[in-house]
Amino acid sequence: MTPTRSIEIVAALLFGLAIVHTFSTAFFERLAHRRPAHAGLWHLLGEVEVVFGFWALLLALAMLVLQGAQATTQYLDSRNYTEPLFVFAIMVIAGTRPILLAAMAVVGALAQRLGLRGSLAHYGVVMSLVPLLGSLITEPAAMTLAALLLAEPLFARGVSTRLKYATLGVLFVNVSIGGTLTAYAAPPVLMVAHAWGWDSLHLLGTLGWKAALAVGVNALGVALLFRRELAALPVLPVARIGVPLPLVLVHLGFLVGVVVCAHHPAIFMGLFLFFLGLTRAYPAHQSPLILREGLLVAFFLAGLVVLGGLQAWWLSPLLLHLSSQAVFWGATALTALTDNAALTYLGAQVPGLSAAFQYALVAGAVTGGGLTLIANAPNPAGAAVLRRYFQDQTIQPLGLLLAALLPTGVAALAFLLL
């Protein structure tokens, strides 16, 4: 067996163990309480955002033993870490007080026009419109905004566990499909747009309008299912903290700048560093930045990049040997086990795919993007904001999977039947 094949097999085994680990984070949290002598280590392994970074470190050590330092360094340097860096920057900027208050003002104004009782209108607007906003400001930014708009007004107020998981399942699915109205906002679309000649007009006419309809149906369905609980929850008043309009506009300018330069890390990270300086210059108008949450999510995605880079040898044949009719369901299922952008990236490397195969691959990849935390790059961002409101600060993977099944089915029907 060649060293290359050996490391591919090791990488596949470690990838499988990492997936098992994501389903076992609650075990490590319980272990931290039972074994206080090493509670810090168990808490670390209980952080879902740490999982893939931890197993990526073990992969690097295995490569060091099997292939040597030069090969290991070359592989790690060959990985593209733009997405983890971008998600980190966009999470921190989107989570600042001026951006959040501006978003809350818009959501509040729209919710008032609906005239529904309690928090029902606020919930419906966030769950339906904010995911579609991901087609403009990118999915990670939309996920961060939606999670923050749901955190204090809903999750922090003692709502039922059923409502929390149902909200998370619908939110993850809606953000995954809601970024398909343009050619640059959803990672799985971005991977194929240039190779297949897909522009935003093509996306809107093929996937986008169907996704928008599915987002609306999912949001309406979960709102109706929990309408009594939501209607009984009084609306929290928008914080009347004076943030000067010029400062809000400057924050929005930085947000837009990072989005526009999303594929150029040297530029958007430079803008981000300037932005950090701005927040230090006007501390009275800032809440604590979500730097820890952003770093954990970036670490999670970077680990996925390292581990996922050696999975093509078994993923590609499994996916590309399917017919165009079967590839939709194959991509939907496989994206639960790996980032959906990885699947579409593999497809973009194969020439001569039919238009039906291309559509089915991308539609299936975004449809399954809410089934697990690792299925879609923005999911860890939402989980990092909201998991503190779950028991043991842990989102149970099985609970998320079950909650996402119905909205995933709605998205599948929209893409297959419309």
Secondary structure by P-SEA (a helix, b strand, c coil): ccaaaaaaaaaaaaaaaaaaaaacaaaaaaaaaacccaaaaaaaaacccaaaaaaaaaaaaaaaacccaaaaaaaaaaccaaaaaaaaaaaaaaacaaaaaaaaaaaaaaaaaaccccaaaaaaaaacccccccccccaaaaaaaaaaaaccccccccccaaaaaaaaaaaaaaaaaccccccccccccccccccccccaaaaaaccaaaaaaaaaaaaaaaaaaaaaaaaaccccccccccccaaaaaaaaaaaaaaaaacccaaaaaaaaaaaaaaaaaccccccccaaaaaaaaaaaaaaaaaaacccccccccccccccccaaaaaaaaaaaaccaaaaaaaaaacccccaaaaaaaaaaaaaacccccccccaaaaaaaacccccccccccaaaaaaaaaaaaaaaaaaaccc
